[in-house]
Every structure is written in C-alpha cells, then in structure tokens.
Amino acid sequence: MEFKYLSYAMDPKLHQRMKEHCTKHRITIRQFITALIADALRKAKNATDNNTRQ
C-alpha cells in the first residue's frame, strides 16, 4: 500500500499527532512509518530470538 493512502485509513486525531511529531523532528511521514515498521520487525525478531534460546 502506498503511504499517501495510509492517512485516509487512520483516525484523524492520530493522523494529526503523527504530522505534528514529524514536523517537530523534521522528518517526513514516510520516514516515520518506515521507522515504525523497522522497530516492530526488530522487536519481533528479538522476541523470536529470546524464545529460541530458552
């Protein structure tokens, strides 16, 4: 899914907060969403690694 359509699927208040966050940190919405996805993947990988070691 293209990023520009994601805002239509979001809660308006959440979308506003995301835009304010991006403005404050001087990043694009695309960079913000990419970072969110990367963080979620990293957490999932860490959880999987932790389960494997036990």
C-alpha positions as a printed Julia matrix, in Angstrom:
54×3 Matrix{Float64}:
  0.0     0.0    0.0
  1.28    3.42  -0.91
  1.98    5.7    2.07
 -0.14    8.57   0.77
 -3.3     6.47   1.17
 -2.5     5.4    4.73
 -3.69    8.7    6.18
 -7.23    8.01   4.94
 -7.35    4.77   6.95
 -6.18    6.45  10.15
 -8.07    8.03  13.0
 -7.98   11.81  12.32
 -6.57   12.6   15.78
 -3.81   10.01  15.36
 -3.0    11.4   11.91
 -2.77   14.92  13.34
 -0.43   13.76  16.14
  1.74   11.93  13.6
  2.0    15.06  11.44
  2.92   17.18  14.48
  5.57   14.65  15.52
  7.07   14.62  12.03
  7.14   18.43  11.9
  8.75   18.65  15.34
 11.5    16.17  14.43
 11.82   17.42  10.84
 11.19   14.05   9.23
  8.74   13.01   6.52
  5.72   10.85   7.26
  7.3     8.18   5.03
 10.45    8.15   7.23
  8.29    7.96  10.36
  6.27    4.97   9.11
  9.41    3.23   7.84
 10.98    3.65  11.29
  7.83    2.26  12.96
  7.89   -0.82  10.73
 11.63   -1.34  11.29
 11.15   -1.05  15.06
  8.28   -3.55  15.03
 10.34   -6.01  12.98
 13.31   -5.61  15.32
 11.11   -6.26  18.37
  9.56   -9.31  16.73
 12.99  -10.68  15.84
 14.25  -10.11  19.4
 11.21  -11.88  20.84
 11.75  -14.81  18.48
 15.46  -14.97  19.35
 14.66  -14.92  23.06
 12.16  -17.76  22.71
 14.64  -19.84  20.72
 17.36  -19.52  23.38
 15.2   -20.68  26.27
